[in-house]
Amino acid sequence: MRVLLVEDNPTLSKSLTDALTQARFAVDCMHDGEAADHILRTQDYALVILDLGLPKLDGLEVLRRLRQRRNPVPVLILTAHGSVEDRVKGLDLGADDYLAKPFELTELEARARALIRRSHGHEHTRVECGPLAYDSVDRGFRLDDEPLALTPRERAVLEVLILRNGRAINKETLSEKIFGIDESVNADAIEIYVHRLRKKLEKSAVAIVTLRGLGYLLEVKA
């Protein structure tokens, strides 16, 4: 899952990026509001983690413009400890949650997972597609109640597919959701990962199908 972190403090930005990467998120990081506003006009994210005290364009204005464009991406705002007014403004402008500094990294990760899960319409931590089950807490998969061994990229692709609620996704959009902007990606990479996943799922009752003109879909075999 690809997230955008907008934080101008270099030390905090690095520690958050490292923690989120360790938690198997692909992280793009911006350090001012103008850069964040620009990239949010062109890139697709599963989550935005947005500090409010930003140079060039403050976080509330970034959020206001984002919602004005009717972009529904979940937004977790970071606020100074005790800044009730900023939290209220952020929530009124369309933020989905907030976290007051200082905070524990484990809490940030838990809130990030919850927001992404809910944005796809899943209230529970366990998501199932036939015999395939995904646990959004440990980000692990089980197939026929046995752990499914996956590489990080395979897991990222399968996460997107199982959270889609039976909706197809094309190769380009899928790529945008799992690769960061600084990563060099071969055009055939998604096809390779899908091929590998199909091999791992082929003896089960769930499959990744290709719908002409629409993309990939995870479904239970008829």
N, C-alpha and C positions, 0 to 999 in steps of 0.2 A: 504494500500500500504506500502511495506517495503522499507526503505531507509537505506543507509550506510552513517554515518557521520564520517569523518576522521579529527580530530582536536585535537591538543596536549595541547591547553590551557584549563585547568580544568574548569575555571569559564565560558568561552565562550562555551565549550563543553556541560556543564550542562544546560546553558540557551537555547542553540539551541535544545538540546534533549527535554527539557521541552516544548518548543514552538511547535516543530514538533509533539510531542505526543499529545499536546492539539489540534493540527490541525488534529488529527486522523490518523497520520502516525505511523507505527511500526518502531522503530529506533534501529539499532545496531550502537554502537559507538566504534571506534578504535582510539588509541592515538599515534600511530607511523606508519611509512610507511611500515615496514616489516609485521606488523600484518594486515594492510589493504591489502597488496599484497597477503598474504596467504588466507585471507577469501574471497577475490574476485576470487580466483581460485576454490572455492568450493561452494559458496553461490550465490543465484540469487536475484537481487535487481531491483526495479523500477527506482532508482535514486541513484547516488553517489554524496555526497557533500564533496569536497576534498580541504583541506587546502594545500598550497604548501610548507610552512615552517615546515616540519615534521622531527623528529629525526629518526635515523637509515636508512631511505630511504626517499628521498624528494618526494614531491607530483608529480612533473613532471615525475620522474622515475616510480612511481606507475601508472600514466596515460599512459606512454609509454608502459609499460609491459601489461597493460590492453588491449590497442588497438592492440598490437602485437599478442595477443591471439584472436583477432577478436571478442572481447566482445563488443556488441553495446550499452550497458547500457548508458543512458544519464549521463553526468558528469557536475556538476556545480562547478567551482573552486573558492576558496576564496583566495584573494590576498591582500597584504598590499596596503594601499591607495597610488595611484600614481605609482604603479609598472607596468608600461606599458610593459616592456620587458617580465616579467613573464606572463602577460596576453596573449601577442602575442605567446610566446612559448607554453602556454597551449592550445590555440586555434589551433595552427599548429599541435600539437600532438593529437588532436581529442576531446578536450573539447567542450561541446555544449554551454556553457554560462559561465560568470564569474560575481563575485560580489566583489567589493572592500570594505575592512574594513575601517571604521566602517559602518554598514548598518542597516537598519530597519528590524526587524523580519518579518513584513508584506510583505516586498519586497521579502525576501528569500522564504516565503511560496508561494507567487504568482509565482515566477520564477520556483519553484519546481513543482507546479501544471501544469504550461505551458509545461515544459520539459517532464513530464510524459505523458501529453495529446498528444503532438506531436510525441513522440516515438511510440505511438500506431496508428499514422496516422490521428489524429484528430486535425484539425486546429481551430475549433470552440469550445467554452466552453460548448455547449450543444450537448450531444450525445444521439441518440434515437435508440430504438429497438421496432418497432411497437408502442404500447401505453405507453411504458416505456421510460422515459426521465431522463437523468443524467446531472446535472449541475456541472462541474468540479471546479467552483469557491466556491460554498458553500458545495460541496460534497454531495448534497441532491438528492433524487429521487422523481419523480412524476409518478403516474400510472393513466392513463385516466385523466390527468391534475389535479389530487388530490395528496397531499403529501403522500408519502408511509412511514409508520412508521417502522423503522428498528433498531435493536440493532447495536452497533459498529461493531461487528463481521459479522453480516449479511450484513451490508453496505460494508464492506471490500471485502467479497466474491463477491457480486453483482458488485462492481466496476471493479474487475478484469474481470469478465465475459462480461460486456457490452463494455469494452475497447478492447476486443479481436477481434473485427471486424468479428464475425462469425466463429472464429477458436476455436476448442475444446482445453481444458486444462485438464490434468490428476490431480488426487487428490493430489499427492505428490508435483507437481509443484505449484498447487494452495496454498497448505499449506505453501510452502516456500515463497510465495509472500505476505503473510499476517501475519505470525508469526515471531517474533524476535528470535534470536538464544538462548536467555536466557529464553524463555517461555517454560513451560512444556505443551506439546500438546498431547492429546489423539489421537490415530490413527483414531478414528471414528469421531473426531470433525468436519471435513469438511462435512461428510455425514449428521451430525446433522444440520449444518447450511444450507446446500442445501435443506434438507427436510423442514425446517422452511420457507425458501424462496419460495419453491414450493407451500406451503399452502397459502402464501400471494399473490401469482401470479395466483392461480388456476382458478379464475373466470375471468381472463383477456385473452387477445389474445396473450400473450407472455409466454414462458415456458422455464424451464431449462431441457434439455433432456440429457440422458446418452448415449454416443456412445461407444459401446463395443470396448475395447482396446484403445480408444482415450481419454475418459474422459467426462467432462461436456461441454455443449454448450447452449448458450442463443439464442433462435430463436423465430420468430413469428410463431404462430400456422397456419397450412395450412387450 
